[in-house]
């Protein structure tokens, strides 16, 4: 597809779906049900924050991301996307999870939400260069 905005948003949504599937598997294996891991709450709020991140951290720096995507290898783009997703998550809401991890000793759920951010970054890094027509120089 030719549209950067559409390709990047679609790549993020694919990563988000993978993260929700991961959260579902985690909830069933640890809590025995999807309710135990608050799947509905996590699904809603993670989508809201992902769309905020899309606007601020993907759409606004479009030229920088475009140039980086064209100039780097796919594996380097994937790794950078994962690290970028973790940094964006920390800036938006992850700092609250860091506080909860250290104050409440609830490390497992904090690690799960950071894993979800990494999965979204992985999905974006993997699918964006494949969806966007101009990811590689012509």
N, C-alpha and C positions, 0 to 999 in steps of 0.2 A: 504494500500500500504506500501511497505517496505522502500521506499526511503524518507528520511527526506526532502531532497531538493524539491522533487516533491510534497509531501504532504503539506509542508509549503507554497510553491508558489501557489498551487491550493487553499489553505485556504485563502491566501491573495487576490487572484483574485476574489474569491467568495465575500469576504468582500468589495472589490473595486466595484464590480457590484452593490452590495446593496447600497454603498455610491453614486454611479452615479444615481441610481434610486431615492434615496432621493433628490439629487441635481435637478433632473428633475422635481420632484413633487414640490420642493421649487420654481424653476424657473417659472413653469406654474402658481402656485398659487400667486406668488408675481408680476411677470413681465408679465404674460399672454402668454408667449411663452418660448421655450427652448433657443432662442437667447438672451433673456433678461438676463439670468444668465450665458451667455457665456459657454454653455454646451460643445461645441467642444473644446474650449481652456482648460476648466477644465478637461475634459476627457483625453485629450492628456497629459497635464502636471502632472496630478495626477497619471497617470499610470507610467510616467517616474520616478517621485519621489518615488512612491511605489516600483518600481523595484530597485532603489538605496537603499532604506530602507531595502528591502529584502536582498540584498547583504551584507550590512554593519551591520544591526541590527538583522537579522534572521539567515542567513547562517553562518556568522563568529562566533557568539556565540552559535553554534549548541549544544555543550555539555552542556552548562549552561541551555539553553532552554529545552533540552531533559530531563535533570535531574529534573528540576522544574516541567515539565509536568507530569513526572512519580510520583513525590512525593506529589503533591498537589491535592486538590479536583477540580472538573471541574468548579464549580462556582468561586473558587479562581483563577483558571487559566484564566477564562474569564475576571474577574475584572482586574487582572494584565495585561492581553493583551490589554485591553482598555487604561489603564494608560501608558503602554509601548508605544502604538501607538501614544498617545498624546505627550509623551516626544520625541519620534523619529521625529514626525512631527515638533515639536517646534525646534529641533536641525537642521533639514534639511532646512525648509523654513518658519515655523510658526512664527519665530521671526520677519519676514517682515510683517506678518499679525497683529502681536501685535502692531507694529509701526503704521500700517495703522488704526487700531482700535482707537488708542489714538490720532493720528495726524489728521485724516480725519473725525473722528466721524462716521465712517461707521461700526458700531458695528454689524449690522445684518449679513452682508456678512462674517465678520470675525468669527462670531459664527457658521455660516453655514460650513465654511471650517474646523473648529475644530470639528464640529459634524460629518463631513465626516471622519475625522481621527479616531474618536471614533467608528464609524460604521465599519470601516475597522478592527480596533482592536477587536471589538465584533465578527465580522465574522471570524477572525483568531482564536480567543479564543474558539469559539463555534465549528468550523469545524476541526481545526487541530487535536485535540485528537480523533476525530471520523474517520479521514482519515488515520492517521499514525498508522501502525500496532503495533509499540512498545510504544505507548503512556502510556499504563498501564503495570505494571510488569507482566510477564508471570508466 
